[in-house]
Amino acid sequence: MDAATILHADLDSFYASVEQLLDPSLLGKPIAVGGGVVLAASYEAKAYGVRGGMPGRRARELCPGLIFVGGHFGEYQKLGDAAIAILSDFTPSVERISIDEAFADVAGTENLFGPPAAIATTIRRRVRAEVGLPISVGVARTKHLAKIASQVAKPDGLVVVDPATELTFLHDLPVELMWGVGPATRARLANLGVATIGQLAATDSHVLERLLGPAAGEKLKSLAWNRDPRAIETDRRARSAGAQSALGMKPIEERIFRPALRHLADRIGSRLRAKALAGRTVNVRVRFADLHSVTHAATLSAPVSATAIIAEIAEDLAREVFAMHPGEAIISLLAISISHLEPQPVIQLDLPLRLVDEPRRPGSRQGAARWAADRAMDKVRGRFGWAAIGYGATLGAAHSVPDAFRELAEKEL
């Protein structure tokens, strides 16, 4: 059996911890980053039930003494970079997966730095001393188990999982600690009487596949038995680009969802074009009032990166979701992601044929004009800032989550 050499390091309650670091008077107090919507909460606030994505009014009801702070987004990036950089002092095999967490494989470094548990202890001590922030670390034989171990270690702890007892450790834990098990999947599993990872491991594979789909069912079954062959990806390339907007609780009306989707499309499109990428699949996620989410996707014949094209396709997908759920009246979140990315340094023009969906084909005359308009806006923003120019269609979009926070939270691209 392989040794436990994979570390998952995760800064604790990162955004709120940074705010407490910058203003020591906030230490030990329930704080939330945000305003209209909670972007992040301290452990003291979480003890009252305050969570990220929650409307600010609801958070104040749960925690009357809650202190809201605006957020120092430049500090988040700087301190996150400094903390993750410490892992690279111990191994070149580091895979950063977000602003505040990363994997590292320390196999072969024992002669230099000691066993994995000692390395993890040193990393935690250095992050606290040099960056000023608490960090939890999980050490295990696989990436999935290391990530779970870091969650169990929170707050500000270390958990090392012995390969000889890893299933005993894993199977007693709640199923929601697994990668890919969100509120909706957890509810479906609960209807089967599955609450722990061990119960999931013992569930018949065919039952899971019928409940969750063949791919998700098979994946979760494997992870429940700690079968995770994934290696550390030091050159982790984006497979998708996404953005989301927490709306609070808003009615399903054109004036609400259309500007929000246009704003998300603008953010995603600009990031794709900055990296000379385009994608063929547009996915829209809608979260309703009871916090269950529905996703709907369309795969296109040509990759797209133009803001207007992404927005129009996303609007169509959202309307289809609303039509399929006529009993829903309230939305709390909208998200767009673009996948199946490929290089697109320039637009290749189509032959001059009349197409029904011509404005949405990037190589058509109108599609190329849209892309050119986007590139002109990109140049203005690059020189004068994002707020210097924008689309009129995004006016009225909910901006309860600052764009600076969106940029940090958008992990893939």
N, C-alpha and C positions, 0 to 999 in steps of 0.2 A: 504494500500500500504506500502511495506517495506521502511525503511529509507535508505538514501544514506550513506552507511558506507564503501563502497569499494573504496580504493585508488589505483591509478596506478601512480607510481613514475618513471620518465624516465629522466636520466641524459642528459642534452642538448648537442648535437653534441659532444658526449663523448670523442672520441679519440683526436679530434682537441682541445677540451677544456683542456684536460690533457696536451697537448703540450704547450698551452698558459700558463697554470699554471706553468709548469716546466721552461719556458723561457718567462718571462714577456715582453720581447722586441717584442714578437709576438702578444701581445694583440691588438685588433682592426685591425689586418691585415688579409688579405685573405691567409689562409694557407691550405695545403692539406697534409694528411699523405699518403705516398706512393712514387711513381716515375713513372714507366711505366703505372701503373693503379692507379687511385685515390681510396684509401681505405676509407677515410673519409675527409670531408671538414668542415671548420669553417663557421659560419653564414655569415661572410664577403665574403667568397668565394662563398657560395651558392647564394648570391645576384647577382652574375654574371652568374649563371646557372651551376656552377660546382657541380657535384654529385658523390657519391660513385659508383664505377664500371666504371667510365668514363676513357677512355684512357688519359694518361698524356698529350699527344700532343694536344688533343682537349681541355683539361682543360686550358692549357696555351693560346690557341687561344681565349677562352672566357674571360680569366682573365690574361692579360700580366704580371701583378704584382704578380701573384700567387707564394707563397713560399712553396716549398716542404720540408717536414721533414721526417726523416726515421722511427720514431716510437719507443716508449719506452714500450715494451709489458709487462714487469714485473710491471711497474707502473700502467698500465691499470688494471691489475688484482688486485693489492693492493688497489688502490683507489676505484675501483668498489665494492670490498668487504666491504670497510669501509663505503661507502655511503649506501649500502643496509642493512648493520648491524644496522644502526640507526633506520630503520623501526621496527626492532625486539625489540627495547626498549619500544615500545608502544603496541605491540600485538604479541602473538606467531603465529598468523595466517598470515604468510607471504609466498608468492609463488614467488620465483625468476624465471624469464623466460629468462633472458640473463645476460650478464656481467653488463649491465647498466640499467636494468629495473626490476621492481617487482610489484606484487599486494600485498595489505594488507587489511584485514577486521578488522576494529576497533570497530565493534559492541560490546557493553558491557563495553567499556573502558571510557565512558564519565565521570563517577564519578572520575576517576583518572586523566584524561588528558584534559577533555573538549570535545566539539562536534567535529565531523570529520573535519570540516573546520579549527578549531583551531589546531588540531593535524597536519593537512597537512601544515599549516603555520609554526608550530614549526619544523617539519621535514625539510622543505626547509631552514629555518634559520640555523639549526644545520649542514646540509650538506654543506652549504656555509661557515660557520664558522670553522667547524672541518675538512672538506675535501678540501675546497677551490674551489668547483665546483658548477655551476648552475644546478638546477634540477627543472623540471616542474611536477606538480601533478594535476591529475584529480580526482574528487570525484563524485561518482554516485551510483546508486542502483544496477547496474550490471557491470560485468567485461568489457564487450564490450563497454559500454557507458563511463566507467571510462577511458579506454584506449583512446577513441576518445577525451574525455575532456582534457587529458594530451597533446594530439597533438594540440588541439585548444589553450591550455595555452602557448605553446612554442612561443618565447624563455623565459625561466626563469620566468614562471608564475604559477598561480593557477586558476583552473576553478572548481566550485562546481555546479553540476546540480541538481536543485530542482526536486524531483519526480513529483510534480504537473505540471511541464512545460517541462518535459524531451522530449516529442515528438516534441514540438515546437522547442526546441533547436536542436534536432537531425535532423529533416527533412529539415532544411535549409542548411545543410552542404553538401559539395561535396561527391559523392559516393566513391571516392578513399580513403577516410579516414577510410572506413570499413575494418575490418579484412577480408582477402581473396580476396580483389579487387586490383589486380595488373594492370599493363598497358594493358595486353591482355583483361582481363575482363572489364576494364573501356572502352576500345575501342568497345567491343561488345555491352555494354550497351549504349554507345553514339550513335551507329547505330540505337538504338530503341528510341533515343531522351531522354534517361535517364541520367541526369547529377547530380542530387541531391539524397540524401537518401530518401527524401519524394517522389520523382518521382518513385524510386525503390519500395517503400512501396505500391504505388498505381498501380503498374504494375501487370497484371494478373499472378497468380502463374504458370499456364500452359505455358504462354509465356516464363517466366524465366526458367522453367524446360527444355523447348525445346532449349533455347539458351545456357544454362550453364550446363545442366544435372540435373537429379532429386535431387541429394543430395545437390549440390552447390546452385541450385535455391531455394530449400526449406530453406536451412540454411540462405542465404542472406535475404530472405523475412522475416524470423523470427527476424533476427538481426535488420532489418530496422524498425521493430515495437518494438524494445528493448526487445524482448523475448529471454532471455539468462539465463538459469537456472544454469549455471556452478558455482560451489562453489570454494573457494580458496583451492588449493591442496598444503598442507605444505610438503608432502612427494612426490614431483613430480618426477615420474620415467620416464626415457627415453622411448619413443615409437618408436624412429627411431634414426639412426646415419647417418649423412650426411656431405658432404664436397663439395665445389665448387671452380672453378678456373676461374677468369676473364682473358680472353686471349687477350683483345684488339680487333682487327679485323684481324682474321687469316683465310687463305684459308682452305677449307675442304679437308685436305690431311692426309694420314696415319701418316706421320712424325709429324704432329701437334697434332691430337686428341689421338693417341694411347699412347704416353708417358704421356700426361696430365691425361688420364683416369687411367693409371697404378699408377701414383702418388696419385691420389685421392683414389683409391682402397687401396693403401698401408696405407694411413692415417686412413681410416675408419676401415680396418681390424685390425690394431694395437690397436685401441681404443676398438673395440669389444672384442678382445682377452684379453685385460687388465682387462675387467670387466666380463670375462667368459661368454660372450653372443655371439649369432649367430642369423642371420635373414633369413627369407624365401623369402622375396620379395626384388628384386633389381630394383630400379627406376633410370632412367637416364633422365636428363633434358638438352636440347640443346637450347641455345639462338642464334638466327641468327642476321644478320647485322642490321635489322630494329627493333631489341630488342624484337621481339615476341618470345616466348618460346614454345617448344614442349616437352612433356614428354612421356616416353615409359617404361613399366614395365614388369617384368617376375616374377611369383611366382613359387618357386621351391618345389620339393618333400621333401627336407631335408634342414635344416638351415645351412648357410655357414658363415664362418668368415675368410677363407684363402684368402690372398691377390690375388693370381693368379686366383682363381675361380671367385672372385668378378670382377676382371679386365676383364676377358674373356667374362663374361656375359654382362658387361657394354659395351664392344666394340661391341658385336653383336647387342645390343639394339641401340647403336648410329648409327651403319651402317644401321639398319632398318629405323631409323628416316631420315637419309640422302637419302635413297632410296625412301622414301615416299614424299620427298620434293626435286625433281631433279632440280628445278629452283633456289635453294639456293646454293651460292658459298662461303659464309663467315660465320664463327661462332665467337661469341664474349664471350661465356661462356659455360662451361661444368660443370655438377653437378651429383653426385651419392648420393643416399640415400638407406639405408637398413632398412626395417621395418619388422613388425611381429617378434619382437625379443623374444628370449627365452634363458634360461640358457643353457650353453654348457661348463661345466668345463673340459670335456674330449671328444675325438672323439669316437663314437661308431662304430666299424668296421662292414661292411656289410658281408653277407655270400659271399664266394668266387665264385661269378657269373660274367661272362663276360658281361659288360654293354657297350653300345655304347658311353655313355657320362661318362665313368669311371673316367677320370681325374677331372671331375667337381663334382663327388659325394664325399662329405667329408668323408664318411665311407669306400670308396674303398681304395685299396692299394696305388694308386697314390695320391688320395685325402688326405689320412692320412699323406703321405710323405710331401705333400705341407704344411699341417698344422704344422708338426713337424719342417720344415725348417723355417716357420714363427716364431714359438716359440723360436727357437734358435736365430734368428735375434732380437726378442723382448728382450731377455736377454742381448745381446751385447749392444743394444741401452739403455737399462735400466742402464747399468753400465758406458758406455762411451759416451752416448748422441746419438741423432737421426742421426747425420751426420756420425757416426762411420762406418755404414754399410748400404747398400741399394741394390736395384735391378737394374741391368743394363738396364732393359727395361724402367726405368723411366728417363734415361739420355735424355736430350733434352726437358724435360717437362718445360712448362712456369712457372717460379718462380717469376713473377712480384709481387705476393702477398706473403710476407714472411710467413713461416710456423708458426711462433709465432702468427701472426695475425689470421691465419686460426684456430689455436687451440682456440683462444678467441672467434672467430666469430661463431664457430660450436656449436650451442646453445643446441642441444638436448642431446648429449652424450659426 
